[in-house]
């Protein structure tokens, strides 16, 4: 029975991709199922192995993910009002248009101010660092590690910068 549990465990670990980030996320979720099954194991060896895997994965989870705090300038009324006006000015939602005409590719932090985006504008949060040329809008956080490269690639893809400040820039497809 243990070999079946182990196979399910590995299958779930590789459910998304074999990249370290998603592998670790998959392992942690599948580990919950493995820990749930400990009372049903008849062998002490299985319990010890599962607990060792749990400890290893817990340590790797903390090492893989870096915990970042949202900068202190956010969550102020002035900031919310400012960015609500910025978004109204720079984003327009087209009714009955192609879904990508109402999509913003987003790189970097998700600030609370993004709650003030116009209704109907969707966000496609980009994890892989590649450009999404189907989206009409792009927003790139200035603290994003590949900020300069992405801006250049979006310029090459026919986008123009419509807004920039200390936090992020907004690019729009021409």
C-alpha positions as CSV (number, residue, x, y, z in Angstrom):
1,X,0.0,0.0,0.0
2,X,2.8,2.4,0.8
3,X,4.2,2.3,-2.8
4,X,0.8,3.4,-4.1
5,X,0.8,6.3,-1.6
6,X,4.3,7.2,-2.7
7,X,3.3,7.2,-6.4
8,X,0.3,9.4,-5.7
9,X,2.6,11.7,-3.7
10,X,5.1,12.0,-6.6
11,X,2.4,12.5,-9.2
12,X,0.9,15.3,-7.2
13,X,4.3,16.9,-6.7
14,X,4.8,17.2,-10.5
15,X,1.3,18.2,-11.2
16,X,2.2,21.7,-12.3
17,X,5.7,21.6,-13.6
18,X,9.0,20.4,-12.4
19,X,10.3,23.9,-11.6
20,X,11.5,24.3,-8.0
21,X,8.8,26.8,-7.0
22,X,5.8,24.8,-8.2
23,X,7.4,21.5,-7.2
24,X,7.8,22.8,-3.6
25,X,4.2,24.0,-3.6
26,X,3.0,20.7,-4.9
27,X,5.0,18.8,-2.3
28,X,3.6,20.8,0.6
29,X,0.1,20.2,-0.5
30,X,0.6,16.5,-1.1
31,X,2.4,16.3,2.3
32,X,-0.8,17.3,4.0
33,X,-2.5,14.2,2.5
34,X,0.4,12.0,3.5
35,X,0.3,13.3,7.1
36,X,-3.4,12.7,7.2
37,X,-2.8,9.1,6.3
38,X,-0.2,8.5,9.1
39,X,-2.8,7.0,11.5
40,X,-3.7,4.4,8.9
41,X,-0.1,3.2,8.4
42,X,0.6,-0.1,10.1
43,X,4.4,0.4,10.0
44,X,6.5,2.6,12.2
45,X,9.0,2.9,9.3
46,X,6.3,4.6,7.1
47,X,5.5,7.2,9.8
48,X,9.2,8.0,10.3
49,X,9.9,8.4,6.6
50,X,6.8,10.6,6.2
51,X,7.8,12.8,9.1
52,X,11.4,13.1,7.7
53,X,10.0,14.2,4.3
54,X,7.7,16.7,6.1
55,X,10.7,18.3,7.9
56,X,12.8,18.4,4.8
57,X,10.0,20.0,2.8
58,X,9.2,22.5,5.5
59,X,12.8,23.7,5.5
60,X,12.9,23.8,1.7
61,X,9.6,25.7,1.6
62,X,11.1,28.4,3.8
63,X,14.3,28.5,1.7
64,X,12.6,28.7,-1.7
65,X,10.1,31.5,-0.9
66,X,11.4,34.8,0.1
67,X,8.9,36.7,2.3
68,X,8.5,40.3,1.2
69,X,6.5,43.0,2.8
70,X,4.5,45.5,0.8
71,X,6.3,48.9,1.0
72,X,5.0,51.2,3.7
73,X,3.8,53.9,1.3
74,X,0.7,51.9,0.4
75,X,-2.6,51.7,2.2
76,X,-3.0,55.4,2.7
77,X,-6.1,57.3,1.5
78,X,-4.1,59.7,-0.5
79,X,-2.4,56.7,-2.3
80,X,-5.8,55.1,-3.1
81,X,-7.2,58.3,-4.5
82,X,-4.1,59.0,-6.5
83,X,-4.0,55.6,-8.2
84,X,-7.8,55.5,-8.7
85,X,-7.4,58.6,-10.8
86,X,-4.3,57.3,-12.6
87,X,-6.1,54.0,-13.5
88,X,-9.2,55.9,-14.7
89,X,-7.0,58.0,-17.0
90,X,-4.8,55.3,-18.4
91,X,-7.1,52.2,-18.6
92,X,-10.3,52.0,-20.7
93,X,-12.6,49.0,-20.8
94,X,-14.2,48.3,-24.1
95,X,-17.5,46.5,-24.0
96,X,-18.0,43.5,-26.3
97,X,-14.3,43.6,-27.3
98,X,-11.9,40.7,-27.4
99,X,-10.9,39.7,-23.9
100,X,-7.2,40.7,-24.4
101,X,-8.3,44.3,-25.2
102,X,-9.4,44.4,-21.5
103,X,-6.4,42.6,-20.0
104,X,-3.4,44.0,-18.3
105,X,-0.3,41.8,-18.1
106,X,1.2,42.4,-14.6
107,X,4.8,41.9,-13.4
108,X,5.9,42.4,-9.7
109,X,4.0,43.4,-6.6
110,X,0.2,43.4,-6.3
111,X,-0.3,46.7,-4.4
112,X,-3.6,47.2,-2.6
113,X,-4.1,50.2,-4.9
114,X,-4.8,47.8,-7.7
115,X,-8.2,47.3,-6.1
116,X,-9.2,50.5,-7.8
117,X,-8.8,49.3,-11.3
118,X,-11.8,50.0,-13.6
119,X,-14.5,47.3,-13.4
120,X,-14.1,44.9,-16.3
121,X,-10.3,45.2,-16.6
122,X,-8.7,41.8,-15.9
123,X,-5.2,41.2,-14.7
124,X,-2.9,38.4,-16.0
125,X,-0.2,38.1,-13.4
126,X,2.9,37.0,-15.2
127,X,5.1,34.5,-13.4
128,X,7.5,33.5,-16.1
129,X,9.0,36.9,-17.1
130,X,8.0,36.6,-20.7
131,X,6.1,39.3,-22.5
132,X,2.4,38.8,-23.2
133,X,1.8,40.7,-26.4
134,X,-1.9,39.8,-26.6
135,X,-2.7,42.1,-23.7
136,X,-3.6,45.7,-24.4
137,X,-2.0,47.0,-21.2
138,X,1.1,46.1,-19.2
139,X,2.0,47.2,-15.7
140,X,5.6,46.5,-14.5
141,X,6.7,47.1,-10.9
142,X,9.9,49.1,-10.7
143,X,11.3,46.7,-8.1
144,X,10.8,43.7,-10.5
145,X,14.2,42.2,-11.2
146,X,13.7,42.2,-15.0
147,X,12.1,45.7,-15.3
148,X,14.5,47.1,-17.9
149,X,14.5,44.0,-20.1
150,X,10.7,43.8,-20.1
151,X,10.3,47.5,-20.9
152,X,12.7,47.2,-23.9
153,X,10.9,44.0,-25.1
154,X,7.5,45.7,-24.8
155,X,8.8,48.7,-26.8
156,X,10.0,46.4,-29.5
157,X,6.5,44.7,-29.5
158,X,4.8,48.0,-30.3
159,X,3.9,49.3,-26.8
160,X,4.3,52.8,-25.6
161,X,4.8,54.0,-22.0
162,X,1.8,56.0,-20.9
163,X,2.6,56.4,-17.2
164,X,5.6,56.0,-14.9
165,X,6.2,56.9,-11.3
166,X,8.3,55.6,-8.4
167,X,6.3,52.3,-8.1
168,X,5.5,51.1,-11.6
169,X,5.0,52.0,-15.3
170,X,2.0,51.4,-17.5
171,X,2.5,50.5,-21.1
172,X,-0.2,50.4,-23.7
173,X,-0.3,48.6,-27.1
174,X,-0.4,51.1,-29.9
